[in-house]
Amino acid sequence: MNIFEDLQFRGLVADFTSVPESRADLLPLPDRLAAKPITLYCGFDPTADSLHVGHIVPLLALRRFQLAGHHPIAVAGGATGSIGDPSGKSAERQLLTQDQIKANVEAVRPQLAKLLDFDSPENPARLMDNADWIGPISYLDFLRDVGKHFTVNQMVAKESVRARMEDRDVGISYTEFSYMLLQSYDYFHLAQVAGCELQIGGSDQWGNITTGIDLVRKKLGRHAYGLTMPLITKSDGTKFGKSEGGAIWLDPKKTSIYKFYQFWINSDDRDVVKYLKFFTFLPHDEIRALEAEHEANPGARKAHQALARSITTLIHGEQATNDAVRASEILFGGSLEGISASTLQTLSEEVPNAALTGDQLGGEGLPLVEALVLSGLSQSKGQARKDVEGGGVYVNGDRATAPTDRLTVDSTLHGQYVLLRKGKRNYALLSVD
């Protein structure tokens, strides 16, 4: 199965450009992709110091093309990011400084290395920054060499521009109005220096992609292709990529690996098969089998588990994913048997924490009722005694037997942690400094 057929199976083809009837020498895009490797690119504006899950469908598509033998280029918008793309936006973006943009590009670079193979001996991916070729151009040269190829009528007809112009309260600035010319210049430059023939992006990028194709044709006399993927929507009507805590980031400092895993495991039943197709590299037969199993027994959540494990492993690695899965099991009542130090470290990022000193656990140890108050699980020593006497307190998974129990060095897991639980779902972790 070629790359286009794979994208179609996964529902990742929203639209693609056709070949003029007058050009019998040109192949339609599906045939061109099947004929020989193509160089393609996808751009992203570094508006933050991390990618989030809403960014990654086009970037994962670059990976799919690379696995199929094609030559992908990820273009960081060091120049375009300083302007702001009006596509899909109802208001003007806040402009970033050049230093902020440079820092964001550097922060995102290692994340891209998890999505693309920059060291492949056959077809290594490339990361390029459009500030390198747009930055040196003077304003007058840009107007003469690029602006003259576009009419205002043509630009106003683009949906991203027209929607903003029709909103009298917001409108669109000349700055954002010019964005499509900058992105068009990207396509021209990459076609000229890298032989790029295809640009991909979300469906909101269709207007920017087609203007780039026009510029390649006018300045180089070449045919270029465009392909867009559908924007992701959730069946419940809420915005994809958001949780109660905000955006789901790829940077574990902004979204913990546990929360990242939980975002996927909690996917709506109506969306999970679609997400398996969009966000994983699982074979078609395996996805079909998971879909059939999901329809027959959605309560088993096999599709959710496969989705969450696959995408979390891709972004964060197998060990971190195993720790997130294990932490999830524990926080939902699973056994602590065989728990690793790395899993406890993962838990420490998700439950209330309190620090202990070695001295507190020395000698006769720390009274359990004091530990419960210290951890925040009980409001007072009196309440802690009642909680223990009621049989609702657990130390490292074992039910506490008496309010007079004490925590000692022997109570620790891996010599560092004590996991307390009150009731079914209230956890706290004590850590020895």
Residue pairs with C-beta under 8 A, 6 or more apart in sequence:
1 9
1 284
2 30
2 33
2 34
2 68
3 33
3 64
3 65
3 68
3 70
4 13
4 29
4 30
4 33
4 34
5 30
6 64
6 68
6 284
7 13
7 61
7 64
7 227
7 229
9 277
9 284
10 277
10 278
11 230
11 274
11 277
11 278
12 57
12 61
12 229
12 230
12 277
12 278
13 227
13 229
14 202
14 203
14 228
14 229
14 230
15 203
15 206
15 227
15 228
16 29
16 225
16 226
16 227
16 228
17 29
17 209
17 210
17 213
17 225
17 226
17 227
18 28
19 26
19 27
19 28
19 29
19 223
20 26
20 223
23 223
26 32
26 223
27 35
29 198
29 225
29 227
32 38
32 197
32 225
33 70
37 69
37 70
37 71
37 123
38 65
38 70
38 71
38 197
38 198
38 225
39 70
39 71
39 72
39 73
39 190
39 194
39 195
39 196
39 197
39 198
40 62
40 65
40 70
40 71
40 72
40 73
40 196
40 197
40 198
40 199
40 200
41 72
41 73
41 74
41 75
41 128
41 186
41 187
41 190
41 194
41 196
41 198
41 199
41 200
42 58
42 59
42 61
42 62
42 72
42 73
42 74
42 75
42 199
42 200
42 201
43 74
43 75
43 76
43 77
43 80
43 130
43 183
43 186
43 199
43 201
44 51
44 55
44 58
44 59
44 74
44 75
44 76
44 77
44 108
45 76
45 77
45 80
45 81
45 84
45 85
46 76
46 77
46 78
46 81
46 101
46 104
46 105
46 107
46 108
47 81
47 93
47 96
47 104
48 104
48 249
49 103
49 104
49 107
49 108
49 251
50 107
50 108
50 111
50 249
50 250
50 251
50 254
51 59
51 108
51 111
51 112
51 249
51 250
52 241
52 247
52 248
52 249
52 250
53 240
53 241
53 247
53 248
53 249
53 250
53 263
53 279
54 232
54 240
54 241
54 247
56 115
56 250
56 279
57 202
57 229
57 232
57 278
57 279
58 200
58 201
58 202
58 229
59 74
59 112
59 115
59 116
60 115
60 278
60 279
61 200
61 229
62 72
62 74
62 115
62 116
62 125
62 200
63 72
63 115
63 116
63 117
63 281
64 281
65 72
65 200
66 72
66 116
66 117
66 120
66 123
66 125
67 281
69 122
69 123
70 123
71 123
72 116
72 123
72 125
72 126
73 125
73 126
73 127
73 128
73 190
73 194
73 196
74 112
74 116
74 125
74 126
74 127
74 128
75 127
75 128
75 129
75 130
75 186
75 190
76 105
76 108
76 127
76 128
76 129
76 130
77 129
77 130
78 101
78 102
78 105
78 129
78 130
78 131
78 132
78 135
79 129
79 130
79 131
79 134
79 135
79 182
80 130
80 134
80 179
80 182
80 183
80 186
81 96
81 101
81 104
82 95
82 96
82 98
82 101
82 131
83 95
83 175
83 176
83 178
83 179
83 182
84 92
84 93
84 95
84 175
84 176
84 179
85 93
85 160
85 176
85 179
85 183
85 208
86 160
86 161
86 164
86 172
86 176
86 177
86 179
87 160
87 204
87 205
87 207
87 208
88 160
88 204
88 231
89 164
90 164
90 167
90 170
91 170
92 170
92 172
92 173
92 176
93 176
96 104
101 131
105 129
107 251
109 127
111 250
111 251
111 315
112 118
112 125
112 127
114 250
114 314
114 315
115 314
116 125
116 127
117 124
117 125
118 124
118 125
118 126
118 127
126 194
128 190
130 182
130 186
130 189
133 185
133 186
133 189
134 182
134 185
134 186
137 145
142 181
142 185
146 181
146 184
146 185
146 188
146 215
147 181
149 214
149 215
149 218
149 219
150 181
150 184
150 211
150 214
150 215
154 211
155 161
155 177
155 180
155 181
155 211
156 162
156 165
158 180
158 207
158 208
158 211
159 206
159 207
160 180
160 204
160 207
160 208
161 172
161 177
161 180
161 207
164 170
164 171
164 172
164 176
165 171
165 172
179 208
180 207
180 208
180 211
181 211
183 208
183 211
183 212
184 208
184 211
184 212
184 214
184 215
185 212
185 215
186 212
187 196
187 199
187 209
187 212
187 213
187 215
187 216
187 224
188 212
188 215
188 216
188 219
188 220
190 196
191 197
191 216
191 220
191 222
191 224
192 220
196 224
197 222
197 223
197 224
197 225
198 224
198 225
198 226
198 227
199 209
199 212
199 213
199 224
199 225
199 226
199 227
200 226
200 227
200 228
200 229
201 208
201 209
201 228
201 229
202 228
202 229
202 230
202 231
203 228
203 229
203 230
203 231
204 231
205 228
206 226
206 228
209 226
209 228
210 226
212 224
212 226
213 224
213 225
213 226
216 222
216 223
216 224
217 223
217 224
232 240
232 241
232 278
233 240
234 240
234 268
234 271
235 268
235 270
235 271
236 268
236 270
241 247
241 248
242 248
243 259
243 263
245 255
245 259
247 255
248 255
248 259
248 260
248 263
249 255
250 260
250 315
252 260
252 316
252 320
255 263
256 346
256 349
256 350
257 312
257 316
257 320
257 321
257 323
257 324
257 346
258 324
258 327
258 328
258 346
258 347
258 349
258 350
259 350
260 312
260 315
260 316
260 324
261 308
261 309
261 312
261 321
261 324
261 325
261 328
262 308
262 324
262 328
264 275
264 279
264 304
264 307
264 308
264 311
264 312
265 301
265 304
265 305
265 307
265 308
265 328
266 304
267 275
267 304
267 307
267 308
269 294
269 298
272 294
272 303
272 304
272 307
273 287
273 290
273 291
273 294
273 303
275 307
276 282
276 287
276 290
276 291
276 303
276 306
276 307
276 310
277 287
279 307
279 310
279 311
280 287
280 306
280 307
280 310
280 311
280 314
281 310
281 314
282 290
282 306
282 310
286 306
290 302
290 303
290 306
291 303
293 300
293 302
293 303
294 302
294 303
309 321
309 325
312 320
312 321
312 324
313 321
316 324
319 342
320 342
320 346
322 343
323 340
323 342
323 343
323 345
323 346
324 346
326 334
326 339
326 340
326 343
326 346
327 343
327 346
327 347
327 350
330 336
330 339
330 343
330 347
330 419
331 347
331 350
331 351
331 425
331 427
333 424
335 397
336 396
336 397
336 413
336 419
337 397
339 413
340 414
341 413
341 414
341 416
341 417
344 413
344 414
344 416
344 417
344 419
344 429
347 419
347 427
347 429
348 417
348 429
348 431
351 427
351 428
351 429
352 375
352 376
352 377
352 427
352 428
352 429
353 428
353 429
353 430
353 431
354 374
354 375
354 376
354 428
354 429
354 430
354 431
355 430
355 431
355 432
355 433
356 366
356 374
356 418
356 430
356 431
356 432
356 433
357 432
357 433
358 409
358 432
358 433
360 366
361 407
361 408
361 409
361 411
361 412
361 432
362 408
362 409
364 406
364 408
365 406
365 407
365 408
365 409
365 411
366 406
366 407
366 408
367 404
367 405
367 406
367 407
368 384
368 388
368 393
368 395
368 400
368 403
368 404
368 405
368 406
368 407
369 378
369 381
369 384
369 385
369 388
369 403
370 381
370 384
371 407
371 418
371 420
371 430
372 378
372 384
372 387
372 388
372 393
372 420
372 422
373 379
373 380
373 381
373 384
374 430
375 420
375 428
375 429
375 430
376 428
377 384
377 387
377 393
377 420
377 422
377 426
377 428
378 384
378 387
378 422
384 393
384 403
385 403
387 393
387 422
388 400
388 402
388 403
388 405
389 403
391 399
392 422
392 423
393 399
393 400
393 420
393 421
393 422
394 400
394 420
394 421
394 422
395 405
395 407
395 411
395 418
395 419
395 420
396 411
396 413
396 418
396 419
397 419
397 421
407 418
407 430
409 415
411 418
412 418
412 432
413 419
415 432
416 431
416 432
417 429
417 430
417 431
417 432
418 429
418 430
419 427
419 428
419 429
419 430
420 427
420 428
420 429
420 430
421 427
421 428
